[in-house]
Amino acid sequence: MMIRMVLLFIFLAMFGCSAEELPAFKDGDLVFQDVQSSQSAALKIATHSPYTHMGVIFVEEGKQFVYEAVGPVKYTPLKKWIRQGLNGHFVVKRLKDREQILTEGAVRKLKESGEIYEGRPYDFHFGWSEDRIYCSELAWKMYNTALGIEIGGLQRFRDFDLSDPAVVKILKQRFPEGVPGEEIVISPASIFESDLLLTVYEN
């Protein structure tokens, strides 16, 4: 029995995957997680979704990064990005027709469409303007601007579940003069549920 255990240990040491190793994702993949904050807790209730933050994966010189709107908009190493999520859980989704759509030139356009927002502050009021931006807005606008694709359906504030006390508390802090019910918004949940995407990884 001891010999078998030693052999198993040697095999895992040589061929097994460590906790730090990740699959090789592709440019343009969308990654989702939940982060711990009062805003995230309210967002989960309002959107009926466990995922409250997201970004777009890009690969540079073999290293994987997440382009995200977190204040400011920036590239974050994927491993570091994963650690900021609740229990390290994350899901990666990809365009179903990625190989036909995301050609080398299309990936370049996707990057360029996002980099115009680089350094811009986070939008705590979830407006549709360009001076500030939030995570799902960044991803949606990148795909729409570069490729003419709408990943996830646009909604308005009034479409969400805004009655829960936790949600009401956040909204009163952000919108003391009243919630802009007609404001266009795109949530991580809406993108996550898009029928244009398929799940390629979940830990």
Backbone as JSON Lines, residues from 0, in Angstrom:
{"i":0,"aa":"M","n":[0.84,-1.22,0.0],"ca":[0.0,0.0,0.0],"c":[0.87,1.27,0.0]}
{"i":1,"aa":"M","n":[1.93,1.26,0.83],"ca":[2.82,2.41,0.91],"c":[3.49,2.69,-0.44]}
{"i":2,"aa":"I","n":[3.9,1.61,-1.12],"ca":[4.54,1.79,-2.42],"c":[3.58,2.44,-3.41]}
{"i":3,"aa":"R","n":[2.31,2.01,-3.37],"ca":[1.31,2.59,-4.28],"c":[1.12,4.07,-4.0]}
{"i":4,"aa":"M","n":[1.1,4.44,-2.74],"ca":[0.92,5.84,-2.38],"c":[2.09,6.69,-2.85]}
{"i":5,"aa":"V","n":[3.3,6.13,-2.69],"ca":[4.49,6.86,-3.14],"c":[4.46,7.06,-4.65]}
{"i":6,"aa":"L","n":[4.1,5.98,-5.38],"ca":[4.02,6.07,-6.84],"c":[2.96,7.09,-7.28]}
{"i":7,"aa":"L","n":[1.82,7.11,-6.57],"ca":[0.77,8.08,-6.89],"c":[1.25,9.5,-6.67]}
{"i":8,"aa":"F","n":[1.97,9.72,-5.58],"ca":[2.5,11.05,-5.28],"c":[3.46,11.5,-6.38]}
{"i":9,"aa":"I","n":[4.34,10.58,-6.8],"ca":[5.31,10.91,-7.84],"c":[4.59,11.25,-9.15]}
{"i":10,"aa":"F","n":[3.55,10.48,-9.49],"ca":[2.79,10.72,-10.72],"c":[2.14,12.09,-10.69]}
{"i":11,"aa":"L","n":[1.5,12.43,-9.57],"ca":[0.83,13.73,-9.47],"c":[1.84,14.87,-9.53]}
{"i":12,"aa":"A","n":[3.0,14.65,-8.91],"ca":[4.02,15.69,-8.92],"c":[4.53,15.95,-10.33]}
{"i":13,"aa":"M","n":[4.59,14.86,-11.12],"ca":[5.13,15.0,-12.48],"c":[4.09,15.46,-13.48]}
{"i":14,"aa":"F","n":[2.84,14.96,-13.34],"ca":[1.86,15.19,-14.4],"c":[0.59,15.91,-13.93]}
{"i":15,"aa":"G","n":[0.39,16.02,-12.68],"ca":[-0.85,16.62,-12.19],"c":[-0.84,18.13,-12.35]}
{"i":16,"aa":"C","n":[-2.04,18.73,-12.27],"ca":[-2.19,20.18,-12.38],"c":[-2.22,20.79,-10.99]}
{"i":17,"aa":"S","n":[-1.44,21.8,-10.77],"ca":[-1.47,22.48,-9.49],"c":[-2.65,23.44,-9.47]}
{"i":18,"aa":"A","n":[-2.93,23.96,-8.26],"ca":[-4.07,24.88,-8.11],"c":[-3.83,26.18,-8.87]}
{"i":19,"aa":"E","n":[-2.52,26.48,-9.17],"ca":[-2.21,27.73,-9.84],"c":[-2.3,27.61,-11.36]}
{"i":20,"aa":"E","n":[-2.38,26.41,-11.87],"ca":[-2.43,26.22,-13.31],"c":[-3.85,26.44,-13.82]}
{"i":21,"aa":"L","n":[-3.93,27.04,-15.0],"ca":[-5.23,27.34,-15.59],"c":[-5.28,26.82,-17.01]}
{"i":22,"aa":"P","n":[-6.49,26.55,-17.51],"ca":[-6.62,26.19,-18.93],"c":[-6.17,27.36,-19.8]}
{"i":23,"aa":"A","n":[-5.86,27.07,-21.05],"ca":[-5.48,28.11,-21.99],"c":[-6.75,28.69,-22.6]}
{"i":24,"aa":"F","n":[-7.18,29.83,-22.09],"ca":[-8.36,30.48,-22.63],"c":[-8.0,31.26,-23.89]}
{"i":25,"aa":"K","n":[-9.01,31.83,-24.54],"ca":[-8.79,32.5,-25.82],"c":[-9.17,33.98,-25.74]}
{"i":26,"aa":"D","n":[-8.53,34.75,-26.62],"ca":[-8.86,36.18,-26.7],"c":[-10.36,36.36,-26.88]}
{"i":27,"aa":"G","n":[-10.93,37.24,-26.07],"ca":[-12.35,37.53,-26.2],"c":[-13.26,36.71,-25.31]}
{"i":28,"aa":"D","n":[-12.71,35.7,-24.64],"ca":[-13.53,34.93,-23.7],"c":[-14.03,35.86,-22.6]}
{"i":29,"aa":"L","n":[-15.2,35.58,-22.1],"ca":[-15.81,36.39,-21.04],"c":[-15.77,35.61,-19.73]}
{"i":30,"aa":"V","n":[-15.32,36.27,-18.68],"ca":[-15.14,35.59,-17.39],"c":[-16.0,36.27,-16.32]}
{"i":31,"aa":"F","n":[-16.64,35.44,-15.5],"ca":[-17.62,35.92,-14.52],"c":[-17.25,35.43,-13.12]}
{"i":32,"aa":"Q","n":[-17.55,36.25,-12.12],"ca":[-17.32,35.87,-10.74],"c":[-18.26,36.67,-9.83]}
{"i":33,"aa":"D","n":[-18.22,36.33,-8.55],"ca":[-18.94,37.1,-7.54],"c":[-17.9,37.71,-6.61]}
{"i":34,"aa":"V","n":[-18.07,38.97,-6.28],"ca":[-17.17,39.62,-5.33],"c":[-17.97,40.05,-4.11]}
{"i":35,"aa":"Q","n":[-17.29,40.15,-2.97],"ca":[-17.97,40.47,-1.73],"c":[-18.01,41.97,-1.5]}
{"i":36,"aa":"S","n":[-19.2,42.53,-1.55],"ca":[-19.41,43.94,-1.23],"c":[-20.91,44.16,-1.09]}
{"i":37,"aa":"S","n":[-21.28,45.26,-0.48],"ca":[-22.71,45.56,-0.34],"c":[-23.35,45.77,-1.7]}
{"i":38,"aa":"Q","n":[-22.59,46.34,-2.65],"ca":[-23.12,46.52,-4.0],"c":[-23.37,45.17,-4.66]}
{"i":39,"aa":"S","n":[-22.43,44.25,-4.51],"ca":[-22.58,42.93,-5.13],"c":[-23.77,42.18,-4.54]}
{"i":40,"aa":"A","n":[-23.93,42.28,-3.23],"ca":[-25.06,41.61,-2.58],"c":[-26.38,42.14,-3.13]}
{"i":41,"aa":"A","n":[-26.47,43.46,-3.29],"ca":[-27.69,44.06,-3.83],"c":[-27.89,43.68,-5.3]}
{"i":42,"aa":"L","n":[-26.78,43.63,-6.05],"ca":[-26.87,43.3,-7.47],"c":[-27.37,41.87,-7.67]}
{"i":43,"aa":"K","n":[-26.92,40.96,-6.82],"ca":[-27.4,39.57,-6.93],"c":[-28.9,39.49,-6.73]}
{"i":44,"aa":"I","n":[-29.39,40.27,-5.78],"ca":[-30.84,40.27,-5.5],"c":[-31.6,40.9,-6.66]}
{"i":45,"aa":"A","n":[-31.12,42.03,-7.13],"ca":[-31.82,42.77,-8.18],"c":[-31.86,42.03,-9.51]}
{"i":46,"aa":"T","n":[-30.79,41.27,-9.81],"ca":[-30.7,40.59,-11.1],"c":[-31.0,39.1,-11.02]}
{"i":47,"aa":"H","n":[-31.18,38.59,-9.79],"ca":[-31.43,37.15,-9.58],"c":[-30.31,36.31,-10.18]}
{"i":48,"aa":"S","n":[-29.07,36.74,-9.97],"ca":[-27.92,36.05,-10.53],"c":[-26.8,35.99,-9.5]}
{"i":49,"aa":"P","n":[-26.03,34.89,-9.46],"ca":[-24.9,34.81,-8.53],"c":[-23.66,35.56,-9.0]}
{"i":50,"aa":"Y","n":[-23.67,36.05,-10.24],"ca":[-22.47,36.68,-10.79],"c":[-22.63,38.19,-10.84]}
{"i":51,"aa":"T","n":[-21.67,38.87,-10.23],"ca":[-21.78,40.32,-10.07],"c":[-20.63,41.1,-10.72]}
{"i":52,"aa":"H","n":[-19.65,40.39,-11.23],"ca":[-18.52,41.08,-11.88],"c":[-18.05,40.23,-13.05]}
{"i":53,"aa":"M","n":[-17.5,40.9,-14.05],"ca":[-17.05,40.19,-15.24],"c":[-15.96,40.99,-15.96]}
{"i":54,"aa":"G","n":[-15.31,40.33,-16.92],"ca":[-14.32,41.0,-17.73],"c":[-14.08,40.21,-19.0]}
{"i":55,"aa":"V","n":[-13.15,40.71,-19.82],"ca":[-12.83,40.08,-21.1],"c":[-11.38,39.59,-21.05]}
{"i":56,"aa":"I","n":[-11.17,38.33,-21.4],"ca":[-9.84,37.74,-21.36],"c":[-9.06,38.05,-22.65]}
{"i":57,"aa":"F","n":[-7.79,38.42,-22.46],"ca":[-6.87,38.55,-23.58],"c":[-5.56,37.87,-23.2]}
{"i":58,"aa":"V","n":[-4.87,37.37,-24.2],"ca":[-3.6,36.67,-23.98],"c":[-2.47,37.49,-24.6]}
{"i":59,"aa":"E","n":[-1.5,37.85,-23.78],"ca":[-0.35,38.64,-24.24],"c":[0.93,37.89,-23.91]}
{"i":60,"aa":"E","n":[1.69,37.49,-24.94],"ca":[2.95,36.79,-24.77],"c":[2.78,35.57,-23.87]}
{"i":61,"aa":"G","n":[1.7,34.85,-24.09],"ca":[1.45,33.63,-23.35],"c":[0.85,33.82,-21.97]}
{"i":62,"aa":"K","n":[0.68,35.06,-21.54],"ca":[0.1,35.34,-20.22],"c":[-1.34,35.81,-20.37]}
{"i":63,"aa":"Q","n":[-2.2,35.34,-19.47],"ca":[-3.63,35.63,-19.56],"c":[-4.01,36.8,-18.64]}
{"i":64,"aa":"F","n":[-4.76,37.73,-19.22],"ca":[-5.2,38.91,-18.49],"c":[-6.71,39.08,-18.62]}
{"i":65,"aa":"V","n":[-7.28,39.8,-17.66],"ca":[-8.69,40.18,-17.73],"c":[-8.76,41.69,-17.89]}
{"i":66,"aa":"Y","n":[-9.42,42.13,-18.94],"ca":[-9.65,43.57,-19.12],"c":[-10.96,43.88,-18.42]}
{"i":67,"aa":"E","n":[-10.9,44.72,-17.4],"ca":[-12.07,44.92,-16.54],"c":[-12.25,46.39,-16.17]}
{"i":68,"aa":"A","n":[-13.49,46.73,-15.87],"ca":[-13.82,48.05,-15.34],"c":[-14.01,47.89,-13.85]}
{"i":69,"aa":"V","n":[-13.02,48.33,-13.11],"ca":[-13.05,48.15,-11.66],"c":[-12.63,49.43,-10.94]}
{"i":70,"aa":"G","n":[-12.32,50.45,-11.7],"ca":[-11.89,51.72,-11.13],"c":[-10.39,51.74,-10.86]}
{"i":71,"aa":"P","n":[-9.55,51.99,-11.88],"ca":[-9.95,52.35,-13.25],"c":[-10.1,51.12,-14.13]}
{"i":72,"aa":"V","n":[-10.46,51.36,-15.4],"ca":[-10.47,50.29,-16.39],"c":[-9.02,49.88,-16.64]}
{"i":73,"aa":"K","n":[-8.75,48.58,-16.55],"ca":[-7.35,48.14,-16.64],"c":[-7.26,46.65,-16.96]}
{"i":74,"aa":"Y","n":[-6.03,46.22,-17.3],"ca":[-5.72,44.81,-17.45],"c":[-5.28,44.27,-16.1]}
{"i":75,"aa":"T","n":[-5.81,43.12,-15.71],"ca":[-5.44,42.46,-14.47],"c":[-5.03,41.03,-14.79]}
{"i":76,"aa":"P","n":[-3.89,40.56,-14.29],"ca":[-3.52,39.15,-14.52],"c":[-4.66,38.23,-14.09]}
{"i":77,"aa":"L","n":[-4.96,37.23,-14.9],"ca":[-6.1,36.36,-14.64],"c":[-6.03,35.71,-13.27]}
{"i":78,"aa":"K","n":[-4.86,35.22,-12.88],"ca":[-4.75,34.56,-11.58],"c":[-5.08,35.52,-10.44]}
{"i":79,"aa":"K","n":[-4.62,36.75,-10.55],"ca":[-4.94,37.76,-9.54],"c":[-6.43,38.07,-9.55]}
{"i":80,"aa":"W","n":[-7.01,38.15,-10.74],"ca":[-8.44,38.44,-10.88],"c":[-9.27,37.34,-10.21]}
{"i":81,"aa":"I","n":[-8.88,36.1,-10.39],"ca":[-9.62,34.98,-9.8],"c":[-9.61,35.07,-8.28]}
{"i":82,"aa":"R","n":[-8.48,35.47,-7.71],"ca":[-8.37,35.51,-6.25],"c":[-9.27,36.56,-5.62]}
{"i":83,"aa":"Q","n":[-9.67,37.58,-6.37],"ca":[-10.53,38.6,-5.8],"c":[-11.98,38.15,-5.7]}
{"i":84,"aa":"G","n":[-12.32,37.04,-6.34],"ca":[-13.69,36.54,-6.32],"c":[-13.99,35.67,-5.11]}
{"i":85,"aa":"L","n":[-15.25,35.5,-4.82],"ca":[-15.69,34.7,-3.69],"c":[-15.27,33.25,-3.88]}
{"i":86,"aa":"N","n":[-14.47,32.73,-2.96],"ca":[-14.0,31.34,-2.97],"c":[-13.22,30.98,-4.23]}
{"i":87,"aa":"G","n":[-12.76,31.98,-4.96],"ca":[-12.0,31.7,-6.17],"c":[-12.82,31.12,-7.3]}
{"i":88,"aa":"H","n":[-14.15,31.14,-7.17],"ca":[-15.01,30.55,-8.19],"c":[-15.14,31.49,-9.39]}
{"i":89,"aa":"F","n":[-15.11,30.93,-10.59],"ca":[-15.33,31.73,-11.79],"c":[-15.83,30.84,-12.92]}
{"i":90,"aa":"V","n":[-16.44,31.49,-13.9],"ca":[-16.98,30.8,-15.08],"c":[-16.48,31.54,-16.31]}
{"i":91,"aa":"V","n":[-16.08,30.78,-17.33],"ca":[-15.63,31.38,-18.59],"c":[-16.6,30.98,-19.69]}
{"i":92,"aa":"K","n":[-17.06,31.98,-20.45],"ca":[-17.94,31.74,-21.58],"c":[-17.29,32.26,-22.86]}
{"i":93,"aa":"R","n":[-17.75,31.69,-23.99],"ca":[-17.15,32.0,-25.28],"c":[-18.23,32.08,-26.35]}
{"i":94,"aa":"L","n":[-18.01,32.91,-27.35],"ca":[-18.92,32.95,-28.49],"c":[-19.04,31.56,-29.11]}
{"i":95,"aa":"K","n":[-20.25,31.14,-29.4],"ca":[-20.45,29.83,-30.02],"c":[-19.76,29.75,-31.38]}
{"i":96,"aa":"D","n":[-19.77,30.84,-32.12],"ca":[-19.15,30.89,-33.44],"c":[-17.82,31.63,-33.4]}
{"i":97,"aa":"R","n":[-17.09,31.47,-32.3],"ca":[-15.87,32.25,-32.11],"c":[-14.87,32.11,-33.26]}
{"i":98,"aa":"E","n":[-14.64,30.9,-33.72],"ca":[-13.6,30.67,-34.72],"c":[-13.91,31.37,-36.04]}
{"i":99,"aa":"Q","n":[-15.2,31.57,-36.33],"ca":[-15.58,32.27,-37.55],"c":[-15.59,33.79,-37.34]}
{"i":100,"aa":"I","n":[-15.91,34.22,-36.12],"ca":[-16.09,35.65,-35.85],"c":[-14.81,36.33,-35.39]}
{"i":101,"aa":"L","n":[-14.13,35.72,-34.42],"ca":[-12.97,36.36,-33.83],"c":[-11.68,35.98,-34.57]}
{"i":102,"aa":"T","n":[-11.59,36.5,-35.76],"ca":[-10.35,36.37,-36.53],"c":[-9.28,37.24,-35.87]}
{"i":103,"aa":"E","n":[-8.07,37.14,-36.36],"ca":[-6.99,37.96,-35.8],"c":[-7.32,39.44,-35.89]}
{"i":104,"aa":"G","n":[-7.88,39.85,-37.01],"ca":[-8.25,41.26,-37.16],"c":[-9.38,41.66,-36.24]}
{"i":105,"aa":"A","n":[-10.34,40.76,-36.02],"ca":[-11.46,41.05,-35.14],"c":[-11.01,41.16,-33.69]}
{"i":106,"aa":"V","n":[-10.06,40.32,-33.3],"ca":[-9.51,40.41,-31.94],"c":[-8.82,41.76,-31.75]}
{"i":107,"aa":"R","n":[-8.09,42.2,-32.75],"ca":[-7.43,43.49,-32.67],"c":[-8.45,44.62,-32.51]}
{"i":108,"aa":"K","n":[-9.54,44.55,-33.27],"ca":[-10.59,45.57,-33.14],"c":[-11.24,45.52,-31.76]}
{"i":109,"aa":"L","n":[-11.4,44.31,-31.23],"ca":[-12.01,44.16,-29.91],"c":[-11.15,44.83,-28.84]}
{"i":110,"aa":"K","n":[-9.84,44.61,-28.93],"ca":[-8.92,45.25,-27.99],"c":[-8.97,46.76,-28.11]}
{"i":111,"aa":"E","n":[-8.93,47.23,-29.35],"ca":[-8.92,48.68,-29.58],"c":[-10.2,49.33,-29.09]}
{"i":112,"aa":"S","n":[-11.32,48.63,-29.25],"ca":[-12.59,49.21,-28.82],"c":[-12.66,49.31,-27.3]}
{"i":113,"aa":"G","n":[-11.92,48.46,-26.6],"ca":[-11.9,48.54,-25.15],"c":[-10.88,49.51,-24.61]}
{"i":114,"aa":"E","n":[-9.77,49.63,-25.31],"ca":[-8.68,50.45,-24.8],"c":[-8.97,51.94,-24.84]}
{"i":115,"aa":"I","n":[-10.0,52.35,-25.55],"ca":[-10.38,53.77,-25.5],"c":[-10.92,54.13,-24.11]}
{"i":116,"aa":"Y","n":[-11.32,53.11,-23.34],"ca":[-11.83,53.36,-21.99],"c":[-10.76,53.18,-20.91]}
{"i":117,"aa":"E","n":[-9.57,52.77,-21.3],"ca":[-8.54,52.45,-20.31],"c":[-8.27,53.65,-19.4]}
{"i":118,"aa":"G","n":[-8.24,53.37,-18.1],"ca":[-7.98,54.41,-17.12],"c":[-9.2,55.16,-16.64]}
{"i":119,"aa":"R","n":[-10.35,54.92,-17.26],"ca":[-11.55,55.65,-16.85],"c":[-12.1,55.09,-15.54]}
{"i":120,"aa":"P","n":[-12.71,55.96,-14.73],"ca":[-13.19,55.53,-13.41],"c":[-14.44,54.65,-13.5]}
{"i":121,"aa":"Y","n":[-14.69,53.94,-12.4],"ca":[-15.86,53.07,-12.32],"c":[-17.13,53.91,-12.18]}
{"i":122,"aa":"D","n":[-18.2,53.45,-12.81],"ca":[-19.47,54.17,-12.77],"c":[-20.39,53.55,-11.71]}
{"i":123,"aa":"F","n":[-20.41,54.16,-10.54],"ca":[-21.25,53.66,-9.45],"c":[-22.73,53.97,-9.66]}
{"i":124,"aa":"H","n":[-23.05,54.79,-10.66],"ca":[-24.44,55.12,-10.94],"c":[-24.97,54.35,-12.16]}
{"i":125,"aa":"F","n":[-24.14,53.53,-12.75],"ca":[-24.54,52.67,-13.86],"c":[-25.21,53.44,-14.99]}
{"i":126,"aa":"G","n":[-24.6,54.55,-15.33],"ca":[-25.1,55.32,-16.46],"c":[-24.58,54.78,-17.77]}
{"i":127,"aa":"W","n":[-25.16,55.24,-18.88],"ca":[-24.78,54.74,-20.2],"c":[-23.82,55.7,-20.91]}
{"i":128,"aa":"S","n":[-23.25,56.64,-20.16],"ca":[-22.34,57.62,-20.75],"c":[-20.96,57.0,-20.93]}
{"i":129,"aa":"E","n":[-20.05,57.77,-21.53],"ca":[-18.72,57.26,-21.85],"c":[-17.65,57.7,-20.86]}
{"i":130,"aa":"D","n":[-17.94,58.67,-19.99],"ca":[-16.89,59.19,-19.12],"c":[-16.57,58.27,-17.96]}
{"i":131,"aa":"R","n":[-17.55,57.5,-17.51],"ca":[-17.36,56.49,-16.49],"c":[-17.99,55.2,-17.0]}
{"i":132,"aa":"I","n":[-17.51,54.04,-16.5],"ca":[-18.01,52.8,-17.07],"c":[-17.95,51.68,-16.04]}
{"i":133,"aa":"Y","n":[-18.9,50.76,-16.13],"ca":[-18.91,49.6,-15.22],"c":[-18.64,48.32,-16.01]}
{"i":134,"aa":"C","n":[-18.46,47.21,-15.29],"ca":[-17.87,46.01,-15.89],"c":[-18.64,45.45,-17.08]}
{"i":135,"aa":"S","n":[-19.93,45.21,-16.92],"ca":[-20.69,44.6,-18.01],"c":[-20.92,45.59,-19.15]}
{"i":136,"aa":"E","n":[-20.98,46.87,-18.82],"ca":[-21.09,47.9,-19.87],"c":[-19.85,47.88,-20.75]}
{"i":137,"aa":"L","n":[-18.68,47.75,-20.13],"ca":[-17.43,47.7,-20.88],"c":[-17.43,46.53,-21.86]}
{"i":138,"aa":"A","n":[-17.75,45.34,-21.37],"ca":[-17.75,44.14,-22.23],"c":[-18.77,44.27,-23.36]}
{"i":139,"aa":"W","n":[-19.96,44.73,-23.04],"ca":[-21.03,44.84,-24.04],"c":[-20.63,45.83,-25.13]}
{"i":140,"aa":"K","n":[-20.11,47.0,-24.72],"ca":[-19.76,48.02,-25.69],"c":[-18.56,47.61,-26.54]}
{"i":141,"aa":"M","n":[-17.63,46.86,-25.97],"ca":[-16.5,46.37,-26.76],"c":[-16.98,45.48,-27.89]}
{"i":142,"aa":"Y","n":[-17.82,44.51,-27.58],"ca":[-18.31,43.59,-28.6],"c":[-19.21,44.3,-29.61]}
{"i":143,"aa":"N","n":[-20.02,45.23,-29.13],"ca":[-20.94,45.92,-30.02],"c":[-20.21,46.87,-30.95]}
{"i":144,"aa":"T","n":[-19.23,47.6,-30.42],"ca":[-18.48,48.56,-31.22],"c":[-17.58,47.87,-32.24]}
{"i":145,"aa":"A","n":[-16.87,46.83,-31.79],"ca":[-15.89,46.17,-32.66],"c":[-16.53,45.23,-33.66]}
{"i":146,"aa":"L","n":[-17.59,44.52,-33.23],"ca":[-18.12,43.43,-34.04],"c":[-19.6,43.57,-34.39]}
{"i":147,"aa":"G","n":[-20.25,44.58,-33.84],"ca":[-21.68,44.75,-34.1],"c":[-22.53,43.68,-33.44]}
{"i":148,"aa":"I","n":[-22.01,43.07,-32.38],"ca":[-22.72,41.99,-31.69],"c":[-23.29,42.5,-30.37]}
{"i":149,"aa":"E","n":[-24.53,42.17,-30.1],"ca":[-25.15,42.5,-28.82],"c":[-25.18,41.25,-27.96]}
{"i":150,"aa":"I","n":[-24.26,41.17,-27.02],"ca":[-24.2,40.02,-26.12],"c":[-24.99,40.36,-24.86]}
{"i":151,"aa":"G","n":[-26.18,39.8,-24.77],"ca":[-27.07,40.13,-23.65],"c":[-28.0,41.26,-24.04]}
{"i":152,"aa":"G","n":[-29.21,41.19,-23.54],"ca":[-30.21,42.2,-23.86],"c":[-30.12,43.42,-22.96]}
{"i":153,"aa":"L","n":[-30.14,44.59,-23.57],"ca":[-30.17,45.83,-22.79],"c":[-31.47,45.92,-22.02]}
{"i":154,"aa":"Q","n":[-31.38,46.48,-20.82],"ca":[-32.56,46.64,-19.97],"c":[-32.61,48.06,-19.45]}
{"i":155,"aa":"R","n":[-33.6,48.34,-18.63],"ca":[-33.7,49.62,-17.94],"c":[-33.78,49.35,-16.45]}
{"i":156,"aa":"F","n":[-33.44,50.34,-15.65],"ca":[-33.44,50.15,-14.2],"c":[-34.76,49.57,-13.71]}
{"i":157,"aa":"R","n":[-35.85,50.03,-14.29],"ca":[-37.16,49.6,-13.81],"c":[-37.42,48.11,-14.06]}
{"i":158,"aa":"D","n":[-36.61,47.48,-14.9],"ca":[-36.81,46.07,-15.21],"c":[-36.3,45.15,-14.1]}
{"i":159,"aa":"F","n":[-35.47,45.68,-13.19],"ca":[-34.87,44.86,-12.15],"c":[-35.77,44.78,-10.91]}
{"i":160,"aa":"D","n":[-35.43,43.84,-10.04],"ca":[-36.14,43.67,-8.78],"c":[-35.54,44.65,-7.78]}
{"i":161,"aa":"L","n":[-36.21,45.76,-7.58],"ca":[-35.67,46.85,-6.76],"c":[-36.37,46.99,-5.41]}
{"i":162,"aa":"S","n":[-37.14,46.01,-5.01],"ca":[-37.96,46.14,-3.81],"c":[-37.28,45.65,-2.53]}
{"i":163,"aa":"D","n":[-36.26,44.82,-2.66],"ca":[-35.61,44.26,-1.47],"c":[-34.93,45.37,-0.67]}
{"i":164,"aa":"P","n":[-34.99,45.31,0.68],"ca":[-34.38,46.35,1.52],"c":[-32.89,46.6,1.23]}
{"i":165,"aa":"A","n":[-32.14,45.54,0.95],"ca":[-30.71,45.71,0.65],"c":[-30.51,46.51,-0.63]}
{"i":166,"aa":"V","n":[-31.39,46.28,-1.6],"ca":[-31.31,47.01,-2.87],"c":[-31.75,48.45,-2.66]}
{"i":167,"aa":"V","n":[-32.83,48.63,-1.92],"ca":[-33.35,49.97,-1.65],"c":[-32.29,50.83,-0.96]}
{"i":168,"aa":"K","n":[-31.57,50.23,-0.02],"ca":[-30.54,50.96,0.73],"c":[-29.45,51.48,-0.2]}
{"i":169,"aa":"I","n":[-28.97,50.62,-1.08],"ca":[-27.92,51.03,-2.02],"c":[-28.44,52.11,-2.96]}
{"i":170,"aa":"L","n":[-29.66,51.92,-3.47],"ca":[-30.21,52.89,-4.42],"c":[-30.41,54.26,-3.79]}
{"i":171,"aa":"K","n":[-30.79,54.29,-2.52],"ca":[-30.98,55.58,-1.84],"c":[-29.64,56.29,-1.68]}
{"i":172,"aa":"Q","n":[-28.59,55.52,-1.46],"ca":[-27.25,56.11,-1.34],"c":[-26.77,56.66,-2.68]}
{"i":173,"aa":"R","n":[-27.02,55.92,-3.74],"ca":[-26.53,56.32,-5.06],"c":[-27.43,57.35,-5.75]}
{"i":174,"aa":"F","n":[-28.72,57.25,-5.47],"ca":[-29.69,58.12,-6.17],"c":[-30.61,58.8,-5.16]}
{"i":175,"aa":"P","n":[-30.09,59.75,-4.4],"ca":[-30.91,60.41,-3.38],"c":[-32.12,61.14,-3.95]}
{"i":176,"aa":"E","n":[-32.07,61.48,-5.23],"ca":[-33.19,62.2,-5.85],"c":[-34.12,61.25,-6.6]}
{"i":177,"aa":"G","n":[-33.88,59.96,-6.48],"ca":[-34.75,59.0,-7.14],"c":[-34.02,58.18,-8.2]}
{"i":178,"aa":"V","n":[-34.43,56.93,-8.35],"ca":[-33.81,56.03,-9.31],"c":[-34.21,56.41,-10.74]}
{"i":179,"aa":"P","n":[-33.25,56.52,-11.65],"ca":[-33.58,56.83,-13.05],"c":[-34.11,55.58,-13.76]}
{"i":180,"aa":"G","n":[-35.38,55.32,-13.61],"ca":[-35.97,54.08,-14.08],"c":[-35.81,53.81,-15.56]}
{"i":181,"aa":"E","n":[-35.66,54.85,-16.37],"ca":[-35.54,54.68,-17.82],"c":[-34.09,54.57,-18.3]}
{"i":182,"aa":"E","n":[-33.13,54.63,-17.37],"ca":[-31.73,54.54,-17.75],"c":[-31.41,53.17,-18.35]}
{"i":183,"aa":"I","n":[-30.73,53.15,-19.49],"ca":[-30.32,51.89,-20.13],"c":[-29.21,51.25,-19.31]}
{"i":184,"aa":"V","n":[-29.31,49.96,-19.06],"ca":[-28.28,49.23,-18.32],"c":[-28.09,47.85,-18.94]}
{"i":185,"aa":"I","n":[-26.91,47.29,-18.68],"ca":[-26.63,45.91,-19.06],"c":[-25.98,45.24,-17.85]}
{"i":186,"aa":"S","n":[-26.54,44.16,-17.39],"ca":[-26.04,43.49,-16.19],"c":[-25.15,42.31,-16.55]}
{"i":187,"aa":"P","n":[-24.25,41.91,-15.65],"ca":[-23.49,40.68,-15.88],"c":[-24.41,39.48,-16.12]}
{"i":188,"aa":"A","n":[-25.55,39.46,-15.42],"ca":[-26.5,38.35,-15.57],"c":[-27.03,38.26,-16.99]}
{"i":189,"aa":"S","n":[-27.35,39.41,-17.58],"ca":[-27.89,39.41,-18.94],"c":[-26.87,38.88,-19.95]}
{"i":190,"aa":"I","n":[-25.61,39.27,-19.78],"ca":[-24.57,38.76,-20.67],"c":[-24.34,37.28,-20.42]}
{"i":191,"aa":"F","n":[-24.3,36.88,-19.15],"ca":[-24.08,35.48,-18.79],"c":[-25.12,34.57,-19.43]}
{"i":192,"aa":"E","n":[-26.35,35.04,-19.52],"ca":[-27.45,34.22,-20.02],"c":[-27.62,34.31,-21.54]}
{"i":193,"aa":"S","n":[-26.77,35.07,-22.22],"ca":[-26.91,35.24,-23.67],"c":[-26.82,33.9,-24.39]}
{"i":194,"aa":"D","n":[-27.72,33.69,-25.34],"ca":[-27.7,32.44,-26.11],"c":[-26.62,32.46,-27.2]}
{"i":195,"aa":"L","n":[-25.84,33.54,-27.27],"ca":[-24.71,33.6,-28.2],"c":[-23.48,32.95,-27.61]}
{"i":196,"aa":"L","n":[-23.52,32.62,-26.31],"ca":[-22.36,32.12,-25.6],"c":[-22.52,30.68,-25.17]}
{"i":197,"aa":"L","n":[-21.39,30.03,-24.98],"ca":[-21.39,28.7,-24.37],"c":[-20.35,28.68,-23.25]}
{"i":198,"aa":"T","n":[-20.59,27.87,-22.24],"ca":[-19.67,27.76,-21.11],"c":[-18.52,26.83,-21.49]}
{"i":199,"aa":"V","n":[-17.29,27.33,-21.32],"ca":[-16.12,26.51,-21.65],"c":[-15.34,26.1,-20.4]}
{"i":200,"aa":"Y","n":[-15.63,26.74,-19.26],"ca":[-14.92,26.38,-18.03],"c":[-15.7,26.88,-16.82]}
{"i":201,"aa":"E","n":[-15.75,26.05,-15.79],"ca":[-16.29,26.45,-14.49],"c":[-15.59,25.63,-13.43]}
{"i":202,"aa":"N","n":[-15.06,26.3,-12.41],"ca":[-14.36,25.55,-11.38],"c":[-15.24,25.31,-10.15]}
